[in-house]
């Protein structure tokens, strides 16, 4: 016999039924499918977080404080009472593509910013736990709030072409790797005019890589972790994915040219600067 659930618990389950969240779940399914098909999310690789605080009233968010509370390893005062939709730890993107609600959870940060309340997408509230990269995601989300950024999404994936690029000694600096991106495909200047950040190899999931990532995201919308993967931020999942996609396209063009035995010509420095000026004018509406 199914026991009666109190109004509070009914509401927490109803979070996933909100129109805006339902639309977001559909977008997740599509992006998860792309990540899997491109080979950027092998096994349980890949994760994301979405700041959905603005989709819920203060009263709705306050009512979540009775859900299970879990301490955080750090303190995030700027995220107090913020609500995030986050991919689950051990999540396979190929499975999320078929059932996004079953592989994500809500994380509601407490008043002190040092703990959070967990809300899963089914009757068993503890069945889905947030990605093991939660600390990195919360750190980035806090930075975005501090910057008053319009970005709400943090997306991490193992983009094959970009990982391969960082295996080459010639592209182990921010300057060299950005020069390649801009010269291989003109539209990279449109998507990432400020370039991307580059972090030399560091053990994933450590405080060291988290600090380095936060520092780089103060200047960039995307970061490459040498030999590991990359992170992008955007207003939504599609925008964050597009940034990774255009960077991967530039790297792929480079490798295709090299496979012929010829070094690619690329855009000259002068052509790149002309392109930068042109796109800058478009963004200002000139």
C-alpha positions as CSV (number, residue, x, y, z in Angstrom):
1,X,0.0,0.0,0.0
2,X,1.4,3.4,-1.0
3,X,1.7,5.7,2.0
4,X,0.3,9.2,1.8
5,X,2.9,11.9,1.2
6,X,2.7,15.3,2.8
7,X,2.1,18.4,0.8
8,X,5.8,19.4,1.2
9,X,7.0,16.1,-0.4
10,X,4.4,16.4,-3.1
11,X,5.8,19.8,-4.0
12,X,9.4,18.6,-4.1
13,X,8.4,15.9,-6.6
14,X,6.4,18.6,-8.5
15,X,9.5,20.6,-9.1
16,X,10.2,18.5,-12.2
17,X,6.7,19.2,-13.5
18,X,7.2,23.0,-13.7
19,X,6.8,24.0,-17.3
20,X,10.2,25.7,-17.5
21,X,11.9,22.6,-16.0
22,X,10.0,20.3,-18.3
23,X,11.4,22.2,-21.3
24,X,14.9,22.1,-19.8
25,X,14.7,18.4,-19.4
26,X,13.9,18.1,-23.1
27,X,17.0,20.2,-23.9
28,X,19.1,18.0,-21.6
29,X,18.0,14.9,-23.4
30,X,19.0,16.4,-26.7
31,X,22.4,17.6,-25.5
32,X,23.1,14.3,-23.7
33,X,22.5,12.5,-27.0
34,X,24.9,14.8,-28.8
35,X,27.6,14.3,-26.2
36,X,27.2,10.6,-26.4
37,X,27.2,10.4,-30.2
38,X,30.2,12.6,-30.5
39,X,32.1,10.4,-28.1
40,X,32.6,13.2,-25.6
41,X,30.9,11.4,-22.7
42,X,32.3,7.9,-22.5
43,X,31.1,5.8,-19.6
44,X,29.9,8.2,-16.9
45,X,31.9,11.1,-18.2
46,X,30.4,14.6,-18.6
47,X,28.4,16.6,-16.1
48,X,26.6,19.9,-15.8
49,X,24.8,22.3,-13.5
50,X,22.1,24.8,-14.2
51,X,21.1,27.8,-11.9
52,X,17.3,27.6,-11.8
53,X,16.9,29.9,-8.8
54,X,14.9,32.5,-10.8
55,X,12.3,30.0,-11.9
56,X,11.0,29.6,-8.3
57,X,9.6,32.0,-5.8
58,X,11.2,32.6,-2.4
59,X,8.4,30.6,-0.8
60,X,8.8,27.7,-3.1
61,X,12.5,27.5,-2.4
62,X,12.1,27.9,1.4
63,X,9.8,24.9,1.4
64,X,12.8,22.7,0.2
65,X,14.6,23.1,3.5
66,X,12.9,20.1,5.0
67,X,14.6,17.8,2.4
68,X,17.8,15.8,3.3
69,X,20.6,18.1,4.2
70,X,24.2,17.4,3.3
71,X,27.3,19.3,4.3
72,X,29.6,20.9,1.7
73,X,33.4,20.7,1.8
74,X,33.6,24.5,1.3
75,X,31.4,27.5,1.9
76,X,29.6,29.4,-0.8
77,X,27.9,32.4,0.8
78,X,26.8,33.9,-2.6
79,X,24.9,30.8,-3.3
80,X,22.8,30.9,-0.1
81,X,19.2,29.8,-1.0
82,X,20.2,29.3,-4.6
83,X,18.7,26.3,-6.5
84,X,20.5,24.2,-9.1
85,X,19.6,21.3,-11.4
86,X,22.6,19.1,-11.6
87,X,23.5,15.9,-13.3
88,X,23.8,12.8,-11.1
89,X,27.1,11.1,-10.2
90,X,27.8,8.1,-12.3
91,X,25.3,9.3,-14.9
92,X,25.7,7.9,-18.4
93,X,24.7,10.5,-21.0
94,X,23.4,7.8,-23.3
95,X,20.9,6.9,-20.5
96,X,20.0,10.5,-19.7
97,X,19.1,11.0,-23.4
98,X,16.2,8.6,-22.9
99,X,15.2,9.6,-19.3
100,X,16.7,12.9,-18.2
101,X,14.5,13.2,-15.1
102,X,16.0,9.9,-13.8
103,X,19.5,11.1,-13.9
104,X,19.4,14.6,-12.4
105,X,18.7,16.1,-9.0
106,X,18.0,19.5,-7.5
107,X,20.5,21.0,-5.1
108,X,19.2,23.8,-2.8
109,X,22.0,25.6,-1.0
110,X,21.3,26.3,2.6
111,X,21.2,29.7,4.4
112,X,24.8,29.5,5.5
113,X,26.1,28.4,2.1
114,X,27.9,25.5,3.7
115,X,25.3,22.7,3.1
116,X,22.6,21.8,0.7
117,X,19.3,20.0,0.5
118,X,18.9,17.2,-2.0
119,X,15.8,16.6,-4.1
120,X,15.8,13.7,-6.5
121,X,13.4,13.1,-9.3
122,X,11.5,10.1,-7.9
123,X,10.0,8.6,-4.7
124,X,13.4,7.6,-3.3
125,X,14.9,11.0,-2.5
126,X,18.4,9.6,-2.1
127,X,18.5,7.7,-5.4
128,X,20.3,10.3,-7.4
129,X,23.2,12.3,-5.9
130,X,24.9,15.2,-7.6
131,X,28.1,14.9,-9.7
132,X,31.3,14.2,-7.9
133,X,32.5,17.5,-9.4
134,X,29.9,19.4,-7.3
135,X,32.4,21.6,-5.6
136,X,33.8,22.8,-8.9
137,X,30.4,23.5,-10.2
138,X,29.3,25.5,-7.2
139,X,32.6,27.4,-7.2
140,X,32.0,28.4,-10.8
141,X,28.3,29.2,-10.3
142,X,29.3,31.4,-7.4
143,X,31.8,33.2,-9.6
144,X,29.2,33.8,-12.3
145,X,26.9,35.4,-9.7
146,X,29.8,37.6,-8.4
147,X,30.5,38.6,-12.0
148,X,26.8,39.4,-12.6
149,X,27.1,37.1,-15.6
150,X,24.1,36.1,-17.7
151,X,25.5,32.5,-17.8
152,X,23.5,30.0,-15.8
153,X,25.0,26.7,-17.1
154,X,28.3,25.0,-16.5
155,X,29.0,22.1,-18.8
156,X,32.0,19.7,-18.6
157,X,32.7,17.1,-21.3
158,X,35.6,15.0,-22.6
159,X,35.9,16.6,-26.1
160,X,38.0,14.1,-28.0
161,X,39.5,16.6,-30.5
162,X,40.5,19.1,-27.7
163,X,42.1,16.4,-25.5
164,X,44.1,15.2,-28.5
165,X,45.3,18.7,-29.2
166,X,46.7,19.0,-25.7
167,X,48.8,15.9,-26.3
168,X,50.9,18.0,-28.8
169,X,53.8,20.0,-27.3
170,X,53.2,22.9,-29.6
171,X,49.8,23.6,-28.1
172,X,50.5,23.6,-24.3
173,X,50.1,27.4,-23.9
174,X,47.0,29.6,-23.9
175,X,48.5,31.8,-26.6
176,X,49.3,28.9,-29.0
177,X,46.1,27.1,-28.6
178,X,43.9,30.2,-29.2
179,X,46.0,31.2,-32.2
180,X,45.2,27.8,-33.7
181,X,41.5,28.0,-33.0
182,X,41.1,31.4,-34.5
183,X,43.1,30.6,-37.6
184,X,41.4,27.3,-38.4
185,X,37.8,28.5,-38.4
186,X,36.7,32.1,-38.5
187,X,33.6,31.6,-36.4
188,X,35.6,30.7,-33.4
189,X,36.3,34.4,-33.2
190,X,32.6,35.0,-33.0
191,X,32.0,32.4,-30.3
192,X,35.1,32.9,-28.2
193,X,36.6,36.3,-29.1
194,X,38.4,36.4,-25.7
195,X,39.8,33.0,-26.3
196,X,39.8,30.0,-24.0
197,X,41.8,29.3,-20.8
198,X,44.4,26.5,-20.7
199,X,45.2,24.6,-17.5
200,X,48.3,22.4,-17.5
201,X,47.7,18.8,-16.4
202,X,46.4,18.6,-12.8
203,X,44.7,15.7,-11.1
204,X,40.9,16.0,-11.8
205,X,38.6,16.7,-8.9
206,X,41.3,18.4,-6.7
207,X,41.2,21.8,-5.0
208,X,44.2,22.8,-7.2
209,X,42.3,22.3,-10.5
210,X,39.2,24.0,-9.0
211,X,41.2,27.1,-8.1
212,X,42.9,27.2,-11.4
213,X,39.6,26.8,-13.2
214,X,38.0,29.7,-11.3
215,X,40.9,31.9,-12.1
216,X,40.7,31.2,-15.8
217,X,36.9,31.6,-15.9
218,X,37.3,35.1,-14.7
219,X,38.5,35.9,-18.2
220,X,37.1,33.2,-20.4
221,X,33.8,31.3,-21.2
222,X,35.7,28.0,-21.8
223,X,38.6,26.2,-20.3
224,X,40.7,23.3,-21.5
225,X,42.1,20.9,-18.9
226,X,45.2,19.4,-20.5
227,X,44.7,15.7,-21.4
228,X,41.4,15.6,-19.6
229,X,38.6,17.7,-21.1
230,X,37.0,21.1,-21.0
231,X,34.4,23.3,-19.3
232,X,32.2,25.9,-20.9
233,X,29.6,28.3,-19.4
234,X,26.5,29.7,-21.2
235,X,23.1,31.1,-20.8
236,X,21.7,27.6,-21.4
237,X,22.9,24.1,-22.2
238,X,22.8,24.7,-25.9
239,X,25.0,27.8,-25.8
240,X,27.6,26.0,-23.6
241,X,27.5,23.0,-26.0
242,X,27.9,25.3,-29.0
243,X,31.1,26.8,-27.6
244,X,32.7,23.3,-27.2
245,X,31.4,22.2,-30.6
246,X,33.0,25.1,-32.5
247,X,36.3,24.6,-30.7
248,X,36.2,20.9,-31.6
249,X,35.5,21.8,-35.2
250,X,38.6,24.0,-35.3
251,X,40.7,21.2,-33.9
252,X,39.2,18.7,-36.3
253,X,40.0,20.9,-39.3
254,X,43.6,21.1,-38.1
255,X,43.9,17.3,-37.7
256,X,42.3,16.7,-41.1
257,X,44.8,19.0,-42.8
258,X,47.7,17.4,-41.0
259,X,46.4,13.9,-42.0
260,X,47.2,14.9,-45.7
261,X,50.8,15.4,-44.7
262,X,50.6,19.2,-45.1
263,X,50.5,21.9,-42.4
264,X,47.3,23.9,-42.7
265,X,47.7,27.4,-43.9
266,X,45.1,29.0,-41.5
267,X,44.2,32.6,-41.3
268,X,47.1,35.1,-41.0
269,X,47.5,37.2,-37.9
270,X,46.3,40.2,-39.9
271,X,43.2,38.4,-41.1
272,X,42.5,37.3,-37.6
273,X,42.6,40.8,-36.3
274,X,40.4,42.1,-39.2
275,X,37.9,39.4,-38.2
276,X,38.1,40.4,-34.6
277,X,37.3,44.0,-35.5
278,X,34.5,43.0,-37.8
279,X,32.8,40.8,-35.2
280,X,33.3,43.4,-32.5
281,X,31.4,45.9,-34.7
282,X,28.6,43.4,-35.1
283,X,28.2,42.9,-31.3
284,X,28.0,46.7,-30.8
285,X,25.3,46.9,-33.5
286,X,27.5,49.0,-35.9
